[in-house]
Amino acid sequence: MERTSVKRGRRRASSEVGPVLRAFDLAKMGDGKVAYIRVMTSAEAHKLFPMVDGLPDNSSIFALHSADGTPLALTDSRQAAVGHALGDRLEVASIH
């Protein structure tokens, strides 16, 4: 009987992997019931939300967005963003 050698190891990920789920698909799937939380710097928050005054400098901001990307709330903690989502009866999706 012949022995076959099988090399086991990690496969290298391609740098050209496309998105698993397109934004349009996520928005369609959400149907006003799914949201996600995005962490950003205060500088990023200032750029995306110039109408919001009083954001603390050099700190993390937690933005709650509907599945279609519409911003719903800005908070200073993940817990507050989750609480806002639960208050609006939204399911928070995990994104990476």
PyRosetta script that sets phi, psi and omega in degrees:
from pyrosetta import init, pose_from_sequence

init()
pose = pose_from_sequence("MERTSVKRGRRRASSEVGPVLRAFDLAKMGDGKVAYIRVMTSAEAHKLFPMVDGLPDNSSIFALHSADGTPLALTDSRQAAVGHALGDRLEVASIH")
pose.set_psi(1, 133.6)
pose.set_omega(1, 179.7)
pose.set_phi(2, -85.7)
pose.set_psi(2, 146.2)
pose.set_omega(2, 175.4)
pose.set_phi(3, -98.2)
pose.set_psi(3, 136.4)
pose.set_omega(3, 177.6)
pose.set_phi(4, -110.2)
pose.set_psi(4, 128.2)
pose.set_omega(4, -179.9)
pose.set_phi(5, -91.5)
pose.set_psi(5, 128.2)
pose.set_omega(5, 178.3)
pose.set_phi(6, -117.3)
pose.set_psi(6, 122.0)
pose.set_omega(6, 178.7)
pose.set_phi(7, -88.1)
pose.set_psi(7, 122.4)
pose.set_omega(7, 179.2)
pose.set_phi(8, -109.7)
pose.set_psi(8, 138.1)
pose.set_omega(8, 179.7)
pose.set_phi(9, -178.4)
pose.set_psi(9, -177.8)
pose.set_omega(9, 179.5)
pose.set_phi(10, -80.3)
pose.set_psi(10, 140.6)
pose.set_omega(10, 177.2)
pose.set_phi(11, -90.3)
pose.set_psi(11, 135.1)
pose.set_omega(11, 179.5)
pose.set_phi(12, -71.3)
pose.set_psi(12, 134.9)
pose.set_omega(12, 178.1)
pose.set_phi(13, -80.5)
pose.set_psi(13, 138.6)
pose.set_omega(13, 177.7)
pose.set_phi(14, -73.7)
pose.set_psi(14, 142.6)
pose.set_omega(14, 178.6)
pose.set_phi(15, -78.7)
pose.set_psi(15, -5.0)
pose.set_omega(15, -178.5)
pose.set_phi(16, -111.1)
pose.set_psi(16, 37.5)
pose.set_omega(16, 178.6)
pose.set_phi(17, -79.7)
pose.set_psi(17, 129.2)
pose.set_omega(17, -179.1)
pose.set_phi(18, -80.9)
pose.set_psi(18, 171.2)
pose.set_omega(18, 179.3)
pose.set_phi(19, -66.5)
pose.set_psi(19, 143.9)
pose.set_omega(19, 179.2)
pose.set_phi(20, -73.2)
pose.set_psi(20, -39.2)
pose.set_omega(20, -178.3)
pose.set_phi(21, -132.9)
pose.set_psi(21, 123.4)
pose.set_omega(21, 179.7)
pose.set_phi(22, -73.7)
pose.set_psi(22, 155.8)
pose.set_omega(22, -179.1)
pose.set_phi(23, -58.0)
pose.set_psi(23, -40.1)
pose.set_omega(23, 179.3)
pose.set_phi(24, -61.3)
pose.set_psi(24, -43.1)
pose.set_omega(24, 179.9)
pose.set_phi(25, -64.5)
pose.set_psi(25, -40.5)
pose.set_omega(25, 178.8)
pose.set_phi(26, -64.2)
pose.set_psi(26, -43.8)
pose.set_omega(26, 179.9)
pose.set_phi(27, -62.8)
pose.set_psi(27, -42.8)
pose.set_omega(27, 179.7)
pose.set_phi(28, -64.5)
pose.set_psi(28, -40.4)
pose.set_omega(28, -179.8)
pose.set_phi(29, -67.8)
pose.set_psi(29, -36.8)
pose.set_omega(29, -175.8)
pose.set_phi(30, -65.2)
pose.set_psi(30, -40.0)
pose.set_omega(30, 176.9)
pose.set_phi(31, 46.3)
pose.set_psi(31, 38.9)
pose.set_omega(31, 178.2)
pose.set_phi(32, 75.6)
pose.set_psi(32, 10.6)
pose.set_omega(32, -178.0)
pose.set_phi(33, -119.8)
pose.set_psi(33, -8.7)
pose.set_omega(33, -176.8)
pose.set_phi(34, -120.2)
pose.set_psi(34, 140.1)
pose.set_omega(34, 177.6)
pose.set_phi(35, -137.3)
pose.set_psi(35, 166.3)
pose.set_omega(35, 174.6)
pose.set_phi(36, -138.0)
pose.set_psi(36, 159.3)
pose.set_omega(36, -179.0)
pose.set_phi(37, -112.5)
pose.set_psi(37, 129.9)
pose.set_omega(37, 178.9)
pose.set_phi(38, -116.8)
pose.set_psi(38, 129.0)
pose.set_omega(38, 176.7)
pose.set_phi(39, -91.5)
pose.set_psi(39, 133.8)
pose.set_omega(39, 178.6)
pose.set_phi(40, -144.3)
pose.set_psi(40, 163.2)
pose.set_omega(40, 175.8)
pose.set_phi(41, -77.5)
pose.set_psi(41, 164.4)
pose.set_omega(41, 178.4)
pose.set_phi(42, -65.0)
pose.set_psi(42, -31.0)
pose.set_omega(42, 177.7)
pose.set_phi(43, -65.5)
pose.set_psi(43, -42.1)
pose.set_omega(43, 176.7)
pose.set_phi(44, -63.5)
pose.set_psi(44, -41.8)
pose.set_omega(44, 179.8)
pose.set_phi(45, -63.2)
pose.set_psi(45, -39.4)
pose.set_omega(45, 177.5)
pose.set_phi(46, -60.9)
pose.set_psi(46, -39.5)
pose.set_omega(46, -179.6)
pose.set_phi(47, -70.1)
pose.set_psi(47, -42.7)
pose.set_omega(47, -177.6)
pose.set_phi(48, -77.5)
pose.set_psi(48, -29.1)
pose.set_omega(48, -176.6)
pose.set_phi(49, -129.7)
pose.set_psi(49, 67.5)
pose.set_omega(49, -176.2)
pose.set_phi(50, -64.5)
pose.set_psi(50, -19.0)
pose.set_omega(50, -178.8)
pose.set_phi(51, -78.9)
pose.set_psi(51, -10.9)
pose.set_omega(51, -178.7)
pose.set_phi(52, -90.4)
pose.set_psi(52, 120.7)
pose.set_omega(52, 178.4)
pose.set_phi(53, -99.1)
pose.set_psi(53, 157.3)
pose.set_omega(53, 172.3)
pose.set_phi(54, 82.2)
pose.set_psi(54, 17.4)
pose.set_omega(54, 176.6)
pose.set_phi(55, -72.0)
pose.set_psi(55, 133.9)
pose.set_omega(55, -179.6)
pose.set_phi(56, -67.3)
pose.set_psi(56, 142.0)
pose.set_omega(56, 178.3)
pose.set_phi(57, -78.5)
pose.set_psi(57, 151.4)
pose.set_omega(57, 174.7)
pose.set_phi(58, 54.9)
pose.set_psi(58, 44.3)
pose.set_omega(58, 176.9)
pose.set_phi(59, -142.2)
pose.set_psi(59, 164.1)
pose.set_omega(59, 178.0)
pose.set_phi(60, -82.6)
pose.set_psi(60, 139.9)
pose.set_omega(60, 177.4)
pose.set_phi(61, -119.2)
pose.set_psi(61, 138.9)
pose.set_omega(61, -180.0)
pose.set_phi(62, -109.5)
pose.set_psi(62, 117.1)
pose.set_omega(62, -178.3)
pose.set_phi(63, -106.7)
pose.set_psi(63, 126.0)
pose.set_omega(63, 175.4)
pose.set_phi(64, -93.1)
pose.set_psi(64, 125.7)
pose.set_omega(64, -179.2)
pose.set_phi(65, -123.5)
pose.set_psi(65, 145.8)
pose.set_omega(65, 171.3)
pose.set_phi(66, -71.4)
pose.set_psi(66, 167.6)
pose.set_omega(66, -176.3)
pose.set_phi(67, -57.9)
pose.set_psi(67, -28.6)
pose.set_omega(67, 179.7)
pose.set_phi(68, -85.3)
pose.set_psi(68, 3.2)
pose.set_omega(68, 177.2)
pose.set_phi(69, 96.3)
pose.set_psi(69, -3.1)
pose.set_omega(69, 178.7)
pose.set_phi(70, -66.4)
pose.set_psi(70, 124.2)
pose.set_omega(70, 178.5)
pose.set_phi(71, -68.7)
pose.set_psi(71, 135.6)
pose.set_omega(71, -179.3)
pose.set_phi(72, -111.8)
pose.set_psi(72, -36.6)
pose.set_omega(72, -177.3)
pose.set_phi(73, -160.6)
pose.set_psi(73, 151.0)
pose.set_omega(73, 171.2)
pose.set_phi(74, -117.9)
pose.set_psi(74, 133.0)
pose.set_omega(74, 179.4)
pose.set_phi(75, -138.8)
pose.set_psi(75, 171.7)
pose.set_omega(75, 178.6)
pose.set_phi(76, -99.0)
pose.set_psi(76, 2.6)
pose.set_omega(76, 178.0)
pose.set_phi(77, -147.6)
pose.set_psi(77, 152.4)
pose.set_omega(77, 177.4)
pose.set_phi(78, -64.4)
pose.set_psi(78, -38.7)
pose.set_omega(78, -179.3)
pose.set_phi(79, -60.5)
pose.set_psi(79, -39.9)
pose.set_omega(79, 179.2)
pose.set_phi(80, -67.5)
pose.set_psi(80, -38.1)
pose.set_omega(80, 178.2)
pose.set_phi(81, -65.6)
pose.set_psi(81, -42.6)
pose.set_omega(81, 177.5)
pose.set_phi(82, -63.8)
pose.set_psi(82, -43.1)
pose.set_omega(82, 178.4)
pose.set_phi(83, -59.7)
pose.set_psi(83, -40.6)
pose.set_omega(83, 177.5)
pose.set_phi(84, -63.4)
pose.set_psi(84, -43.5)
pose.set_omega(84, 179.3)
pose.set_phi(85, -62.1)
pose.set_psi(85, -45.1)
pose.set_omega(85, -179.7)
pose.set_phi(86, -64.9)
pose.set_psi(86, -37.0)
pose.set_omega(86, 177.7)
pose.set_phi(87, -63.6)
pose.set_psi(87, -30.6)
pose.set_omega(87, 177.7)
pose.set_phi(88, -94.4)
pose.set_psi(88, 11.1)
pose.set_omega(88, 179.7)
pose.set_phi(89, 56.1)
pose.set_psi(89, 44.0)
pose.set_omega(89, 177.8)
pose.set_phi(90, -106.0)
pose.set_psi(90, 143.7)
pose.set_omega(90, 174.2)
pose.set_phi(91, -90.7)
pose.set_psi(91, 129.6)
pose.set_omega(91, -178.9)
pose.set_phi(92, -88.9)
pose.set_psi(92, 119.8)
pose.set_omega(92, 179.2)
pose.set_phi(93, -90.8)
pose.set_psi(93, 144.0)
pose.set_omega(93, 176.4)
pose.set_phi(94, -87.2)
pose.set_psi(94, 127.2)
pose.set_omega(94, 176.8)
pose.set_phi(95, -124.6)
pose.set_psi(95, 156.0)
pose.set_omega(95, -179.5)
pose.set_phi(96, -129.9)
pose.dump_pdb("model.pdb")
